[in-house]
Amino acid sequence: TVPKKTLSKQQISNYPLLTVTNDNCSADKQCMICLSGYTLGAKMRRLPCLHDFHPECIDAWLQHSSDRCPLDNLN
């Protein structure tokens, strides 16, 4: 079998963590992995394709499932 292409914790840490504010997150925006909304003041991780996720959701995805965004398959 071909091993999955995933990222290390160090590689993932290169993606920025943003603090959720009214300026960067609308009230109806949600993490498309867990489908939960964002809380003001919480953190979200932004991928190069500009999709945002809860850090715990996307970090697990990138470490164990794929090195690509789960929404658009870009890396």
mmCIF file of the N, C-alpha and C atoms, coordinates in Angstrom:
data_MODEL
# 
_entry.id   MODEL 
# 
loop_
_atom_site.group_PDB 
_atom_site.id 
_atom_site.type_symbol 
_atom_site.label_atom_id 
_atom_site.label_alt_id 
_atom_site.label_comp_id 
_atom_site.label_asym_id 
_atom_site.label_entity_id 
_atom_site.label_seq_id 
_atom_site.pdbx_PDB_ins_code 
_atom_site.Cartn_x 
_atom_site.Cartn_y 
_atom_site.Cartn_z 
_atom_site.occupancy 
_atom_site.B_iso_or_equiv 
_atom_site.pdbx_formal_charge 
_atom_site.auth_seq_id 
_atom_site.auth_comp_id 
_atom_site.auth_asym_id 
_atom_site.auth_atom_id 
_atom_site.pdbx_PDB_model_num 
ATOM 1   N N  . THR A 1 1  ? 0.821   -1.182 0.000  1.00 0.00 ? 1  THR A N  1 
ATOM 2   C CA . THR A 1 1  ? 0.000   0.000  0.000  1.00 0.00 ? 1  THR A CA 1 
ATOM 3   C C  . THR A 1 1  ? 0.869   1.251  0.000  1.00 0.00 ? 1  THR A C  1 
ATOM 4   N N  . VAL A 1 2  ? 0.328   2.293  -0.541 1.00 0.00 ? 2  VAL A N  1 
ATOM 5   C CA . VAL A 1 2  ? 1.034   3.573  -0.608 1.00 0.00 ? 2  VAL A CA 1 
ATOM 6   C C  . VAL A 1 2  ? 0.733   4.352  0.680  1.00 0.00 ? 2  VAL A C  1 
ATOM 7   N N  . PRO A 1 3  ? 1.770   4.823  1.369  1.00 0.00 ? 3  PRO A N  1 
ATOM 8   C CA . PRO A 1 3  ? 1.508   5.584  2.602  1.00 0.00 ? 3  PRO A CA 1 
ATOM 9   C C  . PRO A 1 3  ? 0.827   6.915  2.292  1.00 0.00 ? 3  PRO A C  1 
ATOM 10  N N  . LYS A 1 4  ? -0.008  7.362  3.228  1.00 0.00 ? 4  LYS A N  1 
ATOM 11  C CA . LYS A 1 4  ? -0.676  8.647  3.080  1.00 0.00 ? 4  LYS A CA 1 
ATOM 12  C C  . LYS A 1 4  ? 0.346   9.771  3.201  1.00 0.00 ? 4  LYS A C  1 
ATOM 13  N N  . LYS A 1 5  ? 0.143   10.823 2.427  1.00 0.00 ? 5  LYS A N  1 
ATOM 14  C CA . LYS A 1 5  ? 0.964   12.019 2.561  1.00 0.00 ? 5  LYS A CA 1 
ATOM 15  C C  . LYS A 1 5  ? 0.336   12.882 3.644  1.00 0.00 ? 5  LYS A C  1 
ATOM 16  N N  . THR A 1 6  ? 1.052   13.040 4.741  1.00 0.00 ? 6  THR A N  1 
ATOM 17  C CA . THR A 1 6  ? 0.573   13.834 5.865  1.00 0.00 ? 6  THR A CA 1 
ATOM 18  C C  . THR A 1 6  ? 1.658   14.826 6.263  1.00 0.00 ? 6  THR A C  1 
ATOM 19  N N  . LEU A 1 7  ? 1.350   15.690 7.214  1.00 0.00 ? 7  LEU A N  1 
ATOM 20  C CA . LEU A 1 7  ? 2.300   16.695 7.662  1.00 0.00 ? 7  LEU A CA 1 
ATOM 21  C C  . LEU A 1 7  ? 2.705   16.440 9.109  1.00 0.00 ? 7  LEU A C  1 
ATOM 22  N N  . SER A 1 8  ? 3.895   16.872 9.436  1.00 0.00 ? 8  SER A N  1 
ATOM 23  C CA . SER A 1 8  ? 4.371   16.779 10.818 1.00 0.00 ? 8  SER A CA 1 
ATOM 24  C C  . SER A 1 8  ? 3.811   17.959 11.619 1.00 0.00 ? 8  SER A C  1 
ATOM 25  N N  . LYS A 1 9  ? 3.901   17.863 12.944 1.00 0.00 ? 9  LYS A N  1 
ATOM 26  C CA . LYS A 1 9  ? 3.466   18.965 13.799 1.00 0.00 ? 9  LYS A CA 1 
ATOM 27  C C  . LYS A 1 9  ? 4.236   20.238 13.467 1.00 0.00 ? 9  LYS A C  1 
ATOM 28  N N  . GLN A 1 10 ? 5.521   20.095 13.169 1.00 0.00 ? 10 GLN A N  1 
ATOM 29  C CA . GLN A 1 10 ? 6.349   21.252 12.819 1.00 0.00 ? 10 GLN A CA 1 
ATOM 30  C C  . GLN A 1 10 ? 5.846   21.912 11.533 1.00 0.00 ? 10 GLN A C  1 
ATOM 31  N N  . GLN A 1 11 ? 5.529   21.130 10.530 1.00 0.00 ? 11 GLN A N  1 
ATOM 32  C CA . GLN A 1 11 ? 5.014   21.685 9.279  1.00 0.00 ? 11 GLN A CA 1 
ATOM 33  C C  . GLN A 1 11 ? 3.671   22.382 9.498  1.00 0.00 ? 11 GLN A C  1 
ATOM 34  N N  . ILE A 1 12 ? 2.818   21.778 10.301 1.00 0.00 ? 12 ILE A N  1 
ATOM 35  C CA . ILE A 1 12 ? 1.506   22.363 10.572 1.00 0.00 ? 12 ILE A CA 1 
ATOM 36  C C  . ILE A 1 12 ? 1.652   23.682 11.321 1.00 0.00 ? 12 ILE A C  1 
ATOM 37  N N  . SER A 1 13 ? 2.629   23.760 12.197 1.00 0.00 ? 13 SER A N  1 
ATOM 38  C CA . SER A 1 13 ? 2.805   24.991 12.984 1.00 0.00 ? 13 SER A CA 1 
ATOM 39  C C  . SER A 1 13 ? 3.190   26.181 12.114 1.00 0.00 ? 13 SER A C  1 
ATOM 40  N N  . ASN A 1 14 ? 3.592   25.945 10.882 1.00 0.00 ? 14 ASN A N  1 
ATOM 41  C CA . ASN A 1 14 ? 3.899   27.038 9.961  1.00 0.00 ? 14 ASN A CA 1 
ATOM 42  C C  . ASN A 1 14 ? 2.640   27.721 9.426  1.00 0.00 ? 14 ASN A C  1 
ATOM 43  N N  . TYR A 1 15 ? 1.487   27.058 9.548  1.00 0.00 ? 15 TYR A N  1 
ATOM 44  C CA . TYR A 1 15 ? 0.228   27.674 9.131  1.00 0.00 ? 15 TYR A CA 1 
ATOM 45  C C  . TYR A 1 15 ? -0.238  28.607 10.250 1.00 0.00 ? 15 TYR A C  1 
ATOM 46  N N  . PRO A 1 16 ? -0.669  29.804 9.910  1.00 0.00 ? 16 PRO A N  1 
ATOM 47  C CA . PRO A 1 16 ? -0.994  30.782 10.958 1.00 0.00 ? 16 PRO A CA 1 
ATOM 48  C C  . PRO A 1 16 ? -2.212  30.404 11.803 1.00 0.00 ? 16 PRO A C  1 
ATOM 49  N N  . LEU A 1 17 ? -2.109  30.775 13.080 1.00 0.00 ? 17 LEU A N  1 
ATOM 50  C CA . LEU A 1 17 ? -3.243  30.703 13.997 1.00 0.00 ? 17 LEU A CA 1 
ATOM 51  C C  . LEU A 1 17 ? -3.793  32.113 14.134 1.00 0.00 ? 17 LEU A C  1 
ATOM 52  N N  . LEU A 1 18 ? -5.079  32.272 13.914 1.00 0.00 ? 18 LEU A N  1 
ATOM 53  C CA . LEU A 1 18 ? -5.726  33.568 14.026 1.00 0.00 ? 18 LEU A CA 1 
ATOM 54  C C  . LEU A 1 18 ? -6.676  33.546 15.211 1.00 0.00 ? 18 LEU A C  1 
ATOM 55  N N  . THR A 1 19 ? -6.836  34.676 15.839 1.00 0.00 ? 19 THR A N  1 
ATOM 56  C CA . THR A 1 19 ? -7.846  34.820 16.874 1.00 0.00 ? 19 THR A CA 1 
ATOM 57  C C  . THR A 1 19 ? -9.153  35.224 16.197 1.00 0.00 ? 19 THR A C  1 
ATOM 58  N N  . VAL A 1 20 ? -10.221 34.536 16.520 1.00 0.00 ? 20 VAL A N  1 
ATOM 59  C CA . VAL A 1 20 ? -11.528 34.805 15.923 1.00 0.00 ? 20 VAL A CA 1 
ATOM 60  C C  . VAL A 1 20 ? -12.036 36.160 16.400 1.00 0.00 ? 20 VAL A C  1 
ATOM 61  N N  . THR A 1 21 ? -12.329 37.022 15.440 1.00 0.00 ? 21 THR A N  1 
ATOM 62  C CA . THR A 1 21 ? -12.898 38.338 15.719 1.00 0.00 ? 21 THR A CA 1 
ATOM 63  C C  . THR A 1 21 ? -14.091 38.561 14.791 1.00 0.00 ? 21 THR A C  1 
ATOM 64  N N  . ASN A 1 22 ? -14.824 39.612 15.035 1.00 0.00 ? 22 ASN A N  1 
ATOM 65  C CA . ASN A 1 22 ? -15.929 39.964 14.137 1.00 0.00 ? 22 ASN A CA 1 
ATOM 66  C C  . ASN A 1 22 ? -15.413 40.355 12.755 1.00 0.00 ? 22 ASN A C  1 
ATOM 67  N N  . ASP A 1 23 ? -14.170 40.813 12.679 1.00 0.00 ? 23 ASP A N  1 
ATOM 68  C CA . ASP A 1 23 ? -13.593 41.236 11.403 1.00 0.00 ? 23 ASP A CA 1 
ATOM 69  C C  . ASP A 1 23 ? -13.192 40.068 10.502 1.00 0.00 ? 23 ASP A C  1 
ATOM 70  N N  . ASN A 1 24 ? -12.776 38.942 11.082 1.00 0.00 ? 24 ASN A N  1 
ATOM 71  C CA . ASN A 1 24 ? -12.288 37.838 10.250 1.00 0.00 ? 24 ASN A CA 1 
ATOM 72  C C  . ASN A 1 24 ? -13.201 36.612 10.263 1.00 0.00 ? 24 ASN A C  1 
ATOM 73  N N  . CYS A 1 25 ? -14.352 36.717 10.905 1.00 0.00 ? 25 CYS A N  1 
ATOM 74  C CA . CYS A 1 25 ? -15.221 35.549 11.016 1.00 0.00 ? 25 CYS A CA 1 
ATOM 75  C C  . CYS A 1 25 ? -16.673 35.997 11.161 1.00 0.00 ? 25 CYS A C  1 
ATOM 76  N N  . SER A 1 26 ? -17.513 35.614 10.219 1.00 0.00 ? 26 SER A N  1 
ATOM 77  C CA . SER A 1 26 ? -18.929 35.968 10.317 1.00 0.00 ? 26 SER A CA 1 
ATOM 78  C C  . SER A 1 26 ? -19.622 35.082 11.351 1.00 0.00 ? 26 SER A C  1 
ATOM 79  N N  . ALA A 1 27 ? -20.749 35.523 11.838 1.00 0.00 ? 27 ALA A N  1 
ATOM 80  C CA . ALA A 1 27 ? -21.473 34.826 12.897 1.00 0.00 ? 27 ALA A CA 1 
ATOM 81  C C  . ALA A 1 27 ? -21.910 33.423 12.488 1.00 0.00 ? 27 ALA A C  1 
ATOM 82  N N  . ASP A 1 28 ? -22.136 33.204 11.196 1.00 0.00 ? 28 ASP A N  1 
ATOM 83  C CA . ASP A 1 28 ? -22.619 31.894 10.746 1.00 0.00 ? 28 ASP A CA 1 
ATOM 84  C C  . ASP A 1 28 ? -21.502 30.982 10.230 1.00 0.00 ? 28 ASP A C  1 
ATOM 85  N N  . LYS A 1 29 ? -20.255 31.421 10.315 1.00 0.00 ? 29 LYS A N  1 
ATOM 86  C CA . LYS A 1 29 ? -19.138 30.616 9.828  1.00 0.00 ? 29 LYS A CA 1 
ATOM 87  C C  . LYS A 1 29 ? -18.882 29.456 10.784 1.00 0.00 ? 29 LYS A C  1 
ATOM 88  N N  . GLN A 1 30 ? -18.541 28.294 10.213 1.00 0.00 ? 30 GLN A N  1 
ATOM 89  C CA . GLN A 1 30 ? -18.274 27.124 11.040 1.00 0.00 ? 30 GLN A CA 1 
ATOM 90  C C  . GLN A 1 30 ? -17.097 26.338 10.487 1.00 0.00 ? 30 GLN A C  1 
ATOM 91  N N  . CYS A 1 31 ? -16.488 25.564 11.348 1.00 0.00 ? 31 CYS A N  1 
ATOM 92  C CA . CYS A 1 31 ? -15.416 24.649 10.947 1.00 0.00 ? 31 CYS A CA 1 
ATOM 93  C C  . CYS A 1 31 ? -16.064 23.546 10.116 1.00 0.00 ? 31 CYS A C  1 
ATOM 94  N N  . MET A 1 32 ? -15.564 23.335 8.932  1.00 0.00 ? 32 MET A N  1 
ATOM 95  C CA . MET A 1 32 ? -16.188 22.364 8.036  1.00 0.00 ? 32 MET A CA 1 
ATOM 96  C C  . MET A 1 32 ? -15.717 20.927 8.296  1.00 0.00 ? 32 MET A C  1 
ATOM 97  N N  . ILE A 1 33 ? -14.949 20.721 9.331  1.00 0.00 ? 33 ILE A N  1 
ATOM 98  C CA . ILE A 1 33 ? -14.608 19.361 9.750  1.00 0.00 ? 33 ILE A CA 1 
ATOM 99  C C  . ILE A 1 33 ? -15.586 18.905 10.826 1.00 0.00 ? 33 ILE A C  1 
ATOM 100 N N  . CYS A 1 34 ? -15.717 19.695 11.903 1.00 0.00 ? 34 CYS A N  1 
ATOM 101 C CA . CYS A 1 34 ? -16.604 19.300 13.008 1.00 0.00 ? 34 CYS A CA 1 
ATOM 102 C C  . CYS A 1 34 ? -17.990 19.937 12.902 1.00 0.00 ? 34 CYS A C  1 
ATOM 103 N N  . LEU A 1 35 ? -18.139 20.903 12.009 1.00 0.00 ? 35 LEU A N  1 
ATOM 104 C CA . LEU A 1 35 ? -19.401 21.609 11.755 1.00 0.00 ? 35 LEU A CA 1 
ATOM 105 C C  . LEU A 1 35 ? -19.879 22.447 12.943 1.00 0.00 ? 35 LEU A C  1 
ATOM 106 N N  . SER A 1 36 ? -18.949 22.803 13.834 1.00 0.00 ? 36 SER A N  1 
ATOM 107 C CA . SER A 1 36 ? -19.269 23.693 14.951 1.00 0.00 ? 36 SER A CA 1 
ATOM 108 C C  . SER A 1 36 ? -18.840 25.107 14.606 1.00 0.00 ? 36 SER A C  1 
ATOM 109 N N  . GLY A 1 37 ? -19.565 26.068 15.136 1.00 0.00 ? 37 GLY A N  1 
ATOM 110 C CA . GLY A 1 37 ? -19.229 27.464 14.907 1.00 0.00 ? 37 GLY A CA 1 
ATOM 111 C C  . GLY A 1 37 ? -17.988 27.888 15.668 1.00 0.00 ? 37 GLY A C  1 
ATOM 112 N N  . TYR A 1 38 ? -17.540 29.093 15.379 1.00 0.00 ? 38 TYR A N  1 
ATOM 113 C CA . TYR A 1 38 ? -16.373 29.662 16.047 1.00 0.00 ? 38 TYR A CA 1 
ATOM 114 C C  . TYR A 1 38 ? -16.837 30.582 17.171 1.00 0.00 ? 38 TYR A C  1 
ATOM 115 N N  . THR A 1 39 ? -16.055 30.637 18.231 1.00 0.00 ? 39 THR A N  1 
ATOM 116 C CA . THR A 1 39 ? -16.327 31.492 19.372 1.00 0.00 ? 39 THR A CA 1 
ATOM 117 C C  . THR A 1 39 ? -15.382 32.679 19.326 1.00 0.00 ? 39 THR A C  1 
ATOM 118 N N  . LEU A 1 40 ? -15.902 33.874 19.530 1.00 0.00 ? 40 LEU A N  1 
ATOM 119 C CA . LEU A 1 40 ? -15.042 35.057 19.549 1.00 0.00 ? 40 LEU A CA 1 
ATOM 120 C C  . LEU A 1 40 ? -13.928 34.869 20.570 1.00 0.00 ? 40 LEU A C  1 
ATOM 121 N N  . GLY A 1 41 ? -12.714 35.188 20.160 1.00 0.00 ? 41 GLY A N  1 
ATOM 122 C CA . GLY A 1 41 ? -11.549 35.050 21.019 1.00 0.00 ? 41 GLY A CA 1 
ATOM 123 C C  . GLY A 1 41 ? -10.853 33.709 20.909 1.00 0.00 ? 41 GLY A C  1 
ATOM 124 N N  . ALA A 1 42 ? -11.519 32.716 20.312 1.00 0.00 ? 42 ALA A N  1 
ATOM 125 C CA . ALA A 1 42 ? -10.905 31.400 20.125 1.00 0.00 ? 42 ALA A CA 1 
ATOM 126 C C  . ALA A 1 42 ? -9.910  31.470 18.971 1.00 0.00 ? 42 ALA A C  1 
ATOM 127 N N  . LYS A 1 43 ? -9.196  30.404 18.750 1.00 0.00 ? 43 LYS A N  1 
ATOM 128 C CA . LYS A 1 43 ? -8.217  30.325 17.663 1.00 0.00 ? 43 LYS A CA 1 
ATOM 129 C C  . LYS A 1 43 ? -8.797  29.556 16.487 1.00 0.00 ? 43 LYS A C  1 
ATOM 130 N N  . MET A 1 44 ? -8.339  29.914 15.300 1.00 0.00 ? 44 MET A N  1 
ATOM 131 C CA . MET A 1 44 ? -8.620  29.130 14.104 1.00 0.00 ? 44 MET A CA 1 
ATOM 132 C C  . MET A 1 44 ? -7.339  29.100 13.275 1.00 0.00 ? 44 MET A C  1 
ATOM 133 N N  . ARG A 1 45 ? -7.114  27.985 12.581 1.00 0.00 ? 45 ARG A N  1 
ATOM 134 C CA . ARG A 1 45 ? -5.918  27.851 11.755 1.00 0.00 ? 45 ARG A CA 1 
ATOM 135 C C  . ARG A 1 45 ? -6.292  28.103 10.313 1.00 0.00 ? 45 ARG A C  1 
ATOM 136 N N  . ARG A 1 46 ? -5.490  28.935 9.635  1.00 0.00 ? 46 ARG A N  1 
ATOM 137 C CA . ARG A 1 46 ? -5.734  29.279 8.235  1.00 0.00 ? 46 ARG A CA 1 
ATOM 138 C C  . ARG A 1 46 ? -4.737  28.536 7.346  1.00 0.00 ? 46 ARG A C  1 
ATOM 139 N N  . LEU A 1 47 ? -5.264  27.821 6.364  1.00 0.00 ? 47 LEU A N  1 
ATOM 140 C CA . LEU A 1 47 ? -4.424  27.121 5.390  1.00 0.00 ? 47 LEU A CA 1 
ATOM 141 C C  . LEU A 1 47 ? -4.058  28.069 4.250  1.00 0.00 ? 47 LEU A C  1 
ATOM 142 N N  . PRO A 1 48 ? -3.079  27.713 3.438  1.00 0.00 ? 48 PRO A N  1 
ATOM 143 C CA . PRO A 1 48 ? -2.687  28.578 2.319  1.00 0.00 ? 48 PRO A CA 1 
ATOM 144 C C  . PRO A 1 48 ? -3.816  28.875 1.337  1.00 0.00 ? 48 PRO A C  1 
ATOM 145 N N  . CYS A 1 49 ? -4.803  27.997 1.246  1.00 0.00 ? 49 CYS A N  1 
ATOM 146 C CA . CYS A 1 49 ? -5.946  28.212 0.354  1.00 0.00 ? 49 CYS A CA 1 
ATOM 147 C C  . CYS A 1 49 ? -6.966  29.178 0.972  1.00 0.00 ? 49 CYS A C  1 
ATOM 148 N N  . LEU A 1 50 ? -6.675  29.677 2.185  1.00 0.00 ? 50 LEU A N  1 
ATOM 149 C CA . LEU A 1 50 ? -7.486  30.637 2.922  1.00 0.00 ? 50 LEU A CA 1 
ATOM 150 C C  . LEU A 1 50 ? -8.731  30.040 3.577  1.00 0.00 ? 50 LEU A C  1 
ATOM 151 N N  . HIS A 1 51 ? -8.799  28.711 3.689  1.00 0.00 ? 51 HIS A N  1 
ATOM 152 C CA . HIS A 1 51 ? -9.862  28.087 4.467  1.00 0.00 ? 51 HIS A CA 1 
ATOM 153 C C  . HIS A 1 51 ? -9.418  28.030 5.928  1.00 0.00 ? 51 HIS A C  1 
ATOM 154 N N  . ASP A 1 52 ? -10.368 28.253 6.836  1.00 0.00 ? 52 ASP A N  1 
ATOM 155 C CA . ASP A 1 52 ? -10.107 28.266 8.274  1.00 0.00 ? 52 ASP A CA 1 
ATOM 156 C C  . ASP A 1 52 ? -10.788 27.084 8.948  1.00 0.00 ? 52 ASP A C  1 
ATOM 157 N N  . PHE A 1 53 ? -10.129 26.568 9.994  1.00 0.00 ? 53 PHE A N  1 
ATOM 158 C CA . PHE A 1 53 ? -10.644 25.430 10.756 1.00 0.00 ? 53 PHE A CA 1 
ATOM 159 C C  . PHE A 1 53 ? -10.238 25.587 12.212 1.00 0.00 ? 53 PHE A C  1 
ATOM 160 N N  . HIS A 1 54 ? -10.944 24.882 13.110 1.00 0.00 ? 54 HIS A N  1 
ATOM 161 C CA . HIS A 1 54 ? -10.460 24.788 14.481 1.00 0.00 ? 54 HIS A CA 1 
ATOM 162 C C  . HIS A 1 54 ? -9.083  24.112 14.425 1.00 0.00 ? 54 HIS A C  1 
ATOM 163 N N  . PRO A 1 55 ? -8.108  24.604 15.172 1.00 0.00 ? 55 PRO A N  1 
ATOM 164 C CA . PRO A 1 55 ? -6.773  23.992 15.128 1.00 0.00 ? 55 PRO A CA 1 
ATOM 165 C C  . PRO A 1 55 ? -6.796  22.498 15.447 1.00 0.00 ? 55 PRO A C  1 
ATOM 166 N N  . GLU A 1 56 ? -7.568  22.097 16.458 1.00 0.00 ? 56 GLU A N  1 
ATOM 167 C CA . GLU A 1 56 ? -7.580  20.677 16.820 1.00 0.00 ? 56 GLU A CA 1 
ATOM 168 C C  . GLU A 1 56 ? -8.176  19.821 15.707 1.00 0.00 ? 56 GLU A C  1 
ATOM 169 N N  . CYS A 1 57 ? -9.090  20.363 14.938 1.00 0.00 ? 57 CYS A N  1 
ATOM 170 C CA . CYS A 1 57 ? -9.705  19.618 13.835 1.00 0.00 ? 57 CYS A CA 1 
ATOM 171 C C  . CYS A 1 57 ? -8.738  19.481 12.655 1.00 0.00 ? 57 CYS A C  1 
ATOM 172 N N  . ILE A 1 58 ? -8.209  20.602 12.190 1.00 0.00 ? 58 ILE A N  1 
ATOM 173 C CA . ILE A 1 58 ? -7.361  20.557 10.999 1.00 0.00 ? 58 ILE A CA 1 
ATOM 174 C C  . ILE A 1 58 ? -5.999  19.945 11.301 1.00 0.00 ? 58 ILE A C  1 
ATOM 175 N N  . ASP A 1 59 ? -5.483  20.152 12.513 1.00 0.00 ? 59 ASP A N  1 
ATOM 176 C CA . ASP A 1 59 ? -4.189  19.552 12.844 1.00 0.00 ? 59 ASP A CA 1 
ATOM 177 C C  . ASP A 1 59 ? -4.278  18.034 12.793 1.00 0.00 ? 59 ASP A C  1 
ATOM 178 N N  . ALA A 1 60 ? -5.343  17.468 13.354 1.00 0.00 ? 60 ALA A N  1 
ATOM 179 C CA . ALA A 1 60 ? -5.524  16.016 13.301 1.00 0.00 ? 60 ALA A CA 1 
ATOM 180 C C  . ALA A 1 60 ? -5.678  15.539 11.856 1.00 0.00 ? 60 ALA A C  1 
ATOM 181 N N  . TRP A 1 61 ? -6.438  16.291 11.070 1.00 0.00 ? 61 TRP A N  1 
ATOM 182 C CA . TRP A 1 61 ? -6.625  15.935 9.654  1.00 0.00 ? 61 TRP A CA 1 
ATOM 183 C C  . TRP A 1 61 ? -5.275  15.899 8.923  1.00 0.00 ? 61 TRP A C  1 
ATOM 184 N N  . LEU A 1 62 ? -4.487  16.949 9.095  1.00 0.00 ? 62 LEU A N  1 
ATOM 185 C CA . LEU A 1 62 ? -3.212  17.060 8.382  1.00 0.00 ? 62 LEU A CA 1 
ATOM 186 C C  . LEU A 1 62 ? -2.188  16.045 8.872  1.00 0.00 ? 62 LEU A C  1 
ATOM 187 N N  . GLN A 1 63 ? -2.253  15.654 10.140 1.00 0.00 ? 63 GLN A N  1 
ATOM 188 C CA . GLN A 1 63 ? -1.307  14.681 10.680 1.00 0.00 ? 63 GLN A CA 1 
ATOM 189 C C  . GLN A 1 63 ? -1.658  13.244 10.336 1.00 0.00 ? 63 GLN A C  1 
ATOM 190 N N  . HIS A 1 64 ? -2.961  12.954 10.227 1.00 0.00 ? 64 HIS A N  1 
ATOM 191 C CA . HIS A 1 64 ? -3.367  11.553 10.114 1.00 0.00 ? 64 HIS A CA 1 
ATOM 192 C C  . HIS A 1 64 ? -4.103  11.174 8.837  1.00 0.00 ? 64 HIS A C  1 
ATOM 193 N N  . SER A 1 65 ? -4.659  12.149 8.127  1.00 0.00 ? 65 SER A N  1 
ATOM 194 C CA . SER A 1 65 ? -5.475  11.815 6.957  1.00 0.00 ? 65 SER A CA 1 
ATOM 195 C C  . SER A 1 65 ? -4.862  12.260 5.637  1.00 0.00 ? 65 SER A C  1 
ATOM 196 N N  . SER A 1 66 ? -4.471  13.519 5.553  1.00 0.00 ? 66 SER A N  1 
ATOM 197 C CA . SER A 1 66 ? -3.997  14.064 4.281  1.00 0.00 ? 66 SER A CA 1 
ATOM 198 C C  . SER A 1 66 ? -3.227  15.349 4.507  1.00 0.00 ? 66 SER A C  1 
ATOM 199 N N  . ASP A 1 67 ? -2.330  15.673 3.585  1.00 0.00 ? 67 ASP A N  1 
ATOM 200 C CA . ASP A 1 67 ? -1.614  16.947 3.648  1.00 0.00 ? 67 ASP A CA 1 
ATOM 201 C C  . ASP A 1 67 ? -2.360  18.043 2.885  1.00 0.00 ? 67 ASP A C  1 
ATOM 202 N N  . ARG A 1 68 ? -3.584  17.769 2.476  1.00 0.00 ? 68 ARG A N  1 
ATOM 203 C CA . ARG A 1 68 ? -4.364  18.700 1.661  1.00 0.00 ? 68 ARG A CA 1 
ATOM 204 C C  . ARG A 1 68 ? -5.607  19.180 2.398  1.00 0.00 ? 68 ARG A C  1 
ATOM 205 N N  . CYS A 1 69 ? -6.072  20.331 2.003  1.00 0.00 ? 69 CYS A N  1 
ATOM 206 C CA . CYS A 1 69 ? -7.290  20.909 2.578  1.00 0.00 ? 69 CYS A CA 1 
ATOM 207 C C  . CYS A 1 69 ? -8.469  19.956 2.318  1.00 0.00 ? 69 CYS A C  1 
ATOM 208 N N  . PRO A 1 70 ? -9.283  19.683 3.332  1.00 0.00 ? 70 PRO A N  1 
ATOM 209 C CA . PRO A 1 70 ? -10.416 18.797 3.118  1.00 0.00 ? 70 PRO A CA 1 
ATOM 210 C C  . PRO A 1 70 ? -11.529 19.403 2.258  1.00 0.00 ? 70 PRO A C  1 
ATOM 211 N N  . LEU A 1 71 ? -11.486 20.704 2.022  1.00 0.00 ? 71 LEU A N  1 
ATOM 212 C CA . LEU A 1 71 ? -12.532 21.335 1.223  1.00 0.00 ? 71 LEU A CA 1 
ATOM 213 C C  . LEU A 1 71 ? -12.205 21.409 -0.264 1.00 0.00 ? 71 LEU A C  1 
ATOM 214 N N  . ASP A 1 72 ? -10.979 21.806 -0.594 1.00 0.00 ? 72 ASP A N  1 
ATOM 215 C CA . ASP A 1 72 ? -10.658 22.001 -2.010 1.00 0.00 ? 72 ASP A CA 1 
ATOM 216 C C  . ASP A 1 72 ? -9.502  21.137 -2.502 1.00 0.00 ? 72 ASP A C  1 
ATOM 217 N N  . ASN A 1 73 ? -8.959  20.301 -1.632 1.00 0.00 ? 73 ASN A N  1 
ATOM 218 C CA . ASN A 1 73 ? -7.882  19.362 -1.979 1.00 0.00 ? 73 ASN A CA 1 
ATOM 219 C C  . ASN A 1 73 ? -6.591  20.063 -2.406 1.00 0.00 ? 73 ASN A C  1 
ATOM 220 N N  . LEU A 1 74 ? -6.434  21.312 -1.983 1.00 0.00 ? 74 LEU A N  1 
ATOM 221 C CA . LEU A 1 74 ? -5.189  22.037 -2.267 1.00 0.00 ? 74 LEU A CA 1 
ATOM 222 C C  . LEU A 1 74 ? -4.239  21.895 -1.097 1.00 0.00 ? 74 LEU A C  1 
ATOM 223 N N  . ASN A 1 75 ? -2.931  22.051 -1.375 1.00 0.00 ? 75 ASN A N  1 
ATOM 224 C CA . ASN A 1 75 ? -1.981  22.065 -0.263 1.00 0.00 ? 75 ASN A CA 1 
ATOM 225 C C  . ASN A 1 75 ? -1.078  23.240 -0.353 1.00 0.00 ? 75 ASN A C  1 
# 
